[in-house]
Amino acid sequence: MKRLVISTSVAALIAGGAGFAFAGQPGPNGHNNWGLCNAYAHNGGGNSHNAKPFAALATEAGDYNGDGTTDENDVYAWCADNGQKPGGK
């Protein structure tokens, strides 16, 4: 009986953890928006923002703020409007 209770508890914890892992809404590269926006904000800009996940994020953002240029400000605006504040705030 004791083993059954322990086994059931472990299975419930694993299932609950899997639910949290998949709870985030996917971003442009199929992953969590918050993590991608947070990494973008803390990555330092420049050429490092040319990495594939960041390029996908920039493509998704496009000219999000409508100022006629596609730049970091568009990504930050996209992240903020999608509930993902740059810097993790």
N, C-alpha and C positions, 0 to 999 in steps of 0.2 A: 504494500500500500504506500509506504514511504517513497519508494522508487517511482511509483506512478505519479504522485504529487510533485516530486522534483522534476520528472520528465515533462509533465504538463506545464509546470512553471517555466522551465527553460524554453519550451516550444513557444509559449505565449510571449516571452521576452524577445525571442528571435523574430517572430511574426510582427510584433510591435515595432521593433527596430527597422525592419524592412519597410513598413508603412511610412515611417518618418523619412527614410532615405528617398522614397519616391514621391514625397508630398509636395516638393517645390515645383512651381510652374516652369516648364522648360523654356530656355532662352533660344536665341537664334542658332546656337550650335547644338541644341538638344540637351543642354544642361541648365542648371539653376541660374536665373538672372542675377540674383544677389551676388553669388560667388563670382560670376563673370564681371559684373560691374565693379565689384569691390577690387578684384585683381587689376582691372583696367585703371581704376583710380589710383592704385598704389604702385603701379608698374613704372612710373617715371616718364612715360611718353616717349617721343622720338621714334627711333626704329623698332624699339621693343613692342610698339603698338601694331607692328606689321605681322605679328604672329597670327597663325590661322584663326584661333578663337576670337582674337581682337578684331581681325579683319572682317569676320562674320558679324560681329557686333556693330562695327562701323557701317557695314553694308545695310544691316537692318535699320540703323538709325538714319542713314542717308543725310539729307539736309533737313533734319528734324525740326530745327528752330526757324527754318524758312528765311535765313539771312543771305542765301545765294551761294554759300560756301559749305563744303563738307569738311568738318574738322572735329576736334575733341569736344568742343562745346555741344555739338549735335549728339554725341554719345552720352555726355553727362545729362543733357535734357531728356533723352530717351530713357536712360536709366531712372531718372527722377520720376518721370511720368508713369513708369511701369512699376512703381513701388519699390524701386531698388536704388536708394540714395548712394551716390558714389562715396566711398570712404566708409561704407557700412553703417551709415547713420540713418 
